């Protein structure tokens, strides 16, 4: 009996790391199209994945453009007449360009165009310019947006998966911002 228990315990110890690896999120072939607030992969093929310290170094050196892709809450359609609507403020990494709603798995043509134009402005027309794309921690929106930037031909894409959550945990400054004007949907 003792030998069976020891063998079972040894097998569990050897198998546990393999099971943990299998449960780790992997890069999908396409874009993530649901459950956007979930653990993200540790990699993004073609992009550099940044730690908070690396993102901070780029920010302090002003050597890249930071792009926030956090979605913006829409104004409710059934608000009673005369109701004052105030957008929820967004604090992001100072100097960032906020291109909301560009990290979904599928973008309508107008939003795809909005994102492409926003990236072109951020890169000043230089597809080799460093673009740092982020959102929140465990948010597939930034992963999708960075992957999409690569698909558009940008060659120097960095993905900051900890986003403003990691930035704030490091006690780095944030500033309230407004999104870039976008097409009506």
N, C-alpha and C positions, 0 to 999 in steps of 0.2 A: 504494500500500500504506500509506504513511504517513498519507494522508488518511483511509483506512478505520479505522486504529488510533485516530487522533485522534477521529473521529466516534464510534467505539465507546466510547472512554474518556469522552467528553463525555456520551453517553447514559447510561452507568453512573453517572456523578456526579449526573446529574439524576434518575435513577430511584431511586437508593439511599434518599434520604429518604422517598420515597413508600412504598417497601417496608417500611422501618422503622416508619412510621406504621401500616401495615396489620397488622403483627405485634404491636403494642402491645395489651394486653388491653383489651377493650371491656366495658362494662356489659351483662350478659345481661338479657333481659326478666324472667326469674324469678330463682330462687336458684341458685347454683353447687352442684351435687350430686355432684361428684367432684373428684379432684386438688386438694384444698384448699390444699396448700402449693405454690403457683405464683404467678407475678407477678399482681398485682391491678391493676384500673383506677386511674387517677388521680382518678376522680370517683365519686360516688354521688349520683344525682339526689335532691334533697330534703334532703340532709345536708351539713353543713359538713365538709370534709376538713382535718384538723389536721396541722401540722408538730409536731415535738417541742417547739420553742419555744412554740408556741401551746398545746399540751397542758400544758406546764409552767406557763404563766401561769394557766391555768384551775385547775390543781391548787393552786398557791400561793395564789390568791385564794379557793379553796374555793367557786368559783362553779358547779361542776357535779359530778355524781356519775359516777365512773369505774366501768365495768362490764367485767370480764374474762370472755371467753367461751371461753377455751382448754379443749379437751376434757380430761377426767380419764381417765387410763388405768384400765381396769376391772381388778378383781381376777381373775386367771386362774381359770377354772372347775375345772381339773383339778389344783389344788395338792394334794399329798399331805397327809393329815390331820396336824395339828400344825405345819404350816409357818407361820411368822410372815410375814404380808404387811404391808409398809409402803408406803403410798402415796408416790409421788414428790413431794417438796415443790415447791410453786409459789411463786415470788417474783414479786409483781406491784407495781403502783404503789400506794404506801401509801394506805389508806382505801378501796380498791376493793372492790366486791362481785363475787365470783366466781360466775358462773352457767354452770358447765361444760356442754358438749354442746348448747348452744343455738344454735350457728352452722351446724349441718348444713343441707343443702338441703331436706330433708324432716324435720319433727319429728313424732314420735308424739304423739297427743293429750295424754298426761300431761306430756311435755316442753314442749309448746306452752303448756299451762296453767302449768307451772313458770316458764317464761320470762315470761309475761304477769304473773304474780303478783310475780316478782322485779323486773320493771321498775316495776310500780305501787309497790312498797315503796321502790325506789331514787328514784323521782320524788315520793314522799310524796303520791301521788294526783293530782299536778299534771302534766297532759300537756304543759304548756309548759316544764317544768323541763329544764335542760340535762343530757343524758345523753351521756357520752363512752364510746364502745364500742371495745374493742380486743382484741387477742390477741397474735400475733407478727407480725413482718414477713412479707410475702408469704403471708398467711393469709386465705383467703376466708371463714373462719368469722366474723371480725369484720365483713366486708362484708355477709354474709348476715344476721347478727344486727342490724346497724344498719338494713338495708333492712326487715327484719321489724318493728323498732320503729316505723319510719315507717308501715308498713302497719297497725299497731295504733293509729295516730292520734297518736303522739308528734310534736310539732311542732318540737322543738329538739334534734335528734339530731346529734351530732358523731362522726365516724369518725376514729380515730387509726390509720392503716394501718401505721405502724412498730412499734406496740405496745411490749411490754417490750424487744424487741431494740433499738429506737431509743432508748428511755428509758435503758437500761443503757449504750449507746454514748455517751450524753451525760453519763455518770457521775452520773445522778440516783439518789436512794435507792429501794430496793425493800424489801418486807417479805414474810416468809413468811405464807401465808394458807391458809385452809381454805375449801372451797366452801360455798355456802348449802345447807342440807339439801334434798335432792331426792327425788322419788318413786322407788321401786324400779322397775326395768325388767324 
